Amino acid sequence: MTSDPADLTTADYLDGAREMTAAARPYLAHLLAEEAAQRTTDPATAAGIRASFPDPTTTRKESN
């Protein structure tokens, strides 16, 4: 693992997002996916990444 965040790739951020999803950490997953999307040059790919890891603070469902 690198100690310099500048050395991380889009795939590294997506792997981290998947790991955070598996660990039930949706907000961290969203943040990592957002970084991956920003590093992606293709707008359609970036949109797909964002759709796969939505912001949990805006998609939260209330329950009684």
Backbone as CSV, one residue per row, in Angstrom:
resi,resn,N_x,N_y,N_z,CA_x,CA_y,CA_z,C_x,C_y,C_z
1,MET,0.841,-1.180,0.000,0.000,0.000,0.000,0.880,1.235,0.000
2,THR,0.455,2.206,-0.725,1.209,3.454,-0.820,0.842,4.393,0.330
3,SER,1.768,5.203,0.719,1.487,6.189,1.759,1.169,7.551,1.155
4,ASP,1.291,7.671,-0.155,1.017,8.933,-0.847,-0.297,8.811,-1.609
5,PRO,-1.351,9.539,-1.204,-2.639,9.452,-1.896,-2.552,9.774,-3.385
6,ALA,-1.562,10.534,-3.794,-1.413,10.868,-5.214,-1.076,9.639,-6.047
7,ASP,-0.562,8.604,-5.416,-0.213,7.372,-6.122,-1.401,6.435,-6.311
8,LEU,-2.516,6.719,-5.664,-3.685,5.846,-5.775,-4.362,6.030,-7.127
9,THR,-4.897,4.942,-7.652,-5.580,4.973,-8.942,-7.095,4.981,-8.734
10,THR,-7.809,5.197,-9.814,-9.263,5.122,-9.772,-9.703,3.758,-9.259
11,ALA,-9.048,2.710,-9.723,-9.391,1.354,-9.283,-9.154,1.187,-7.786
12,ASP,-8.105,1.802,-7.258,-7.846,1.732,-5.814,-9.002,2.356,-5.032
13,TYR,-9.461,3.501,-5.489,-10.578,4.166,-4.805,-11.859,3.340,-4.910
14,LEU,-12.104,2.736,-6.073,-13.294,1.892,-6.216,-13.207,0.649,-5.347
15,ASP,-12.033,0.055,-5.250,-11.856,-1.091,-4.359,-12.160,-0.691,-2.918
16,GLY,-11.663,0.464,-2.526,-11.940,0.955,-1.180,-13.417,1.206,-0.962
17,ALA,-14.086,1.752,-1.966,-15.526,1.999,-1.860,-16.286,0.688,-1.688
18,ARG,-15.893,-0.322,-2.431,-16.541,-1.643,-2.288,-16.292,-2.225,-0.904
19,GLU,-15.087,-2.072,-0.398,-14.762,-2.575,0.938,-15.591,-1.850,1.998
20,MET,-15.756,-0.556,1.849,-16.552,0.200,2.818,-18.029,-0.163,2.729
21,THR,-18.510,-0.457,1.532,-19.892,-0.920,1.390,-20.075,-2.255,2.116
22,ALA,-19.133,-3.164,1.926,-19.196,-4.470,2.591,-19.107,-4.339,4.106
23,ALA,-18.440,-3.302,4.576,-18.286,-3.077,6.010,-19.410,-2.204,6.577
24,ALA,-20.448,-1.969,5.774,-21.595,-1.158,6.183,-21.184,0.265,6.539
25,ARG,-20.299,0.836,5.741,-19.854,2.224,5.913,-20.203,3.005,4.646
26,PRO,-21.499,3.256,4.406,-21.930,3.846,3.134,-21.383,5.245,2.867
27,TYR,-21.196,6.045,3.907,-20.703,7.397,3.652,-19.244,7.365,3.206
28,LEU,-18.440,6.538,3.833,-17.051,6.401,3.394,-16.986,5.823,1.984
29,ALA,-17.870,4.871,1.693,-17.928,4.312,0.341,-18.250,5.407,-0.661
30,HIS,-19.192,6.254,-0.321,-19.570,7.355,-1.202,-18.394,8.305,-1.431
31,LEU,-17.679,8.651,-0.379,-16.545,9.566,-0.512,-15.445,8.980,-1.394
32,LEU,-15.151,7.712,-1.209,-14.130,7.066,-2.036,-14.587,6.976,-3.489
33,ALA,-15.851,6.653,-3.700,-16.378,6.576,-5.066,-16.388,7.946,-5.724
34,GLU,-16.679,8.977,-4.968,-16.663,10.328,-5.532,-15.253,10.694,-5.995
35,GLU,-14.263,10.320,-5.226,-12.879,10.574,-5.639,-12.561,9.795,-6.916
36,ALA,-13.030,8.558,-6.999,-12.823,7.757,-8.212,-13.499,8.418,-9.404
37,ALA,-14.714,8.909,-9.204,-15.446,9.564,-10.298,-14.728,10.827,-10.763
38,GLN,-14.166,11.574,-9.838,-13.445,12.783,-10.216,-12.175,12.475,-10.991
39,ARG,-11.604,11.312,-10.766,-10.379,10.925,-11.465,-10.660,10.287,-12.824
40,THR,-11.926,10.052,-13.129,-12.331,9.422,-14.380,-12.567,10.496,-15.437
41,THR,-12.006,10.279,-16.621,-12.153,11.276,-17.683,-13.455,11.134,-18.464
42,ASP,-14.050,9.945,-18.449,-15.287,9.706,-19.198,-16.494,10.088,-18.337
43,PRO,-17.294,11.062,-18.761,-18.443,11.495,-17.963,-19.459,10.385,-17.702
44,ALA,-19.657,9.495,-18.660,-20.617,8.403,-18.465,-20.130,7.429,-17.392
45,THR,-18.849,7.142,-17.399,-18.281,6.265,-16.376,-18.385,6.920,-15.005
46,ALA,-18.074,8.198,-14.938,-18.173,8.926,-13.672,-19.608,8.908,-13.145
47,ALA,-20.565,9.097,-14.030,-21.970,9.072,-13.627,-22.368,7.687,-13.114
48,GLY,-21.854,6.650,-13.751,-22.140,5.291,-13.300,-21.561,5.007,-11.927
49,ILE,-20.363,5.510,-11.688,-19.741,5.344,-10.366,-20.585,6.045,-9.314
50,ARG,-20.972,7.276,-9.611,-21.778,8.036,-8.644,-23.120,7.359,-8.382
51,ALA,-23.716,6.785,-9.414,-25.000,6.100,-9.246,-24.856,4.828,-8.414
52,SER,-23.704,4.192,-8.499,-23.473,2.958,-7.754,-23.239,3.196,-6.270
53,PHE,-22.769,4.394,-5.932,-22.458,4.728,-4.548,-23.091,6.079,-4.196
54,PRO,-24.428,6.121,-4.077,-25.098,7.406,-3.817,-24.776,7.942,-2.424
55,ASP,-24.939,9.239,-2.287,-24.713,9.892,-0.998,-25.789,9.432,-0.014
56,PRO,-25.407,8.731,1.046,-26.416,8.215,1.973,-27.131,9.312,2.755
57,THR,-26.565,10.497,2.819,-27.233,11.572,3.540,-28.377,12.167,2.740
58,THR,-28.395,11.936,1.430,-29.494,12.432,0.604,-30.449,11.329,0.176
59,THR,-30.101,10.080,0.440,-30.959,8.966,0.046,-31.526,8.214,1.249
60,ARG,-31.344,8.794,2.428,-31.781,8.142,3.657,-33.281,8.007,3.688
61,LYS,-33.779,6.859,4.108,-35.205,6.620,4.222,-35.587,6.637,5.695
62,GLU,-36.597,7.391,6.007,-37.076,7.470,7.374,-37.962,6.270,7.680
63,SER,-37.900,5.822,8.906,-38.781,4.744,9.354,-39.399,5.150,10.681
64,ASN,-40.549,4.600,10.946,-41.271,4.929,12.201,-40.877,4.012,13.300
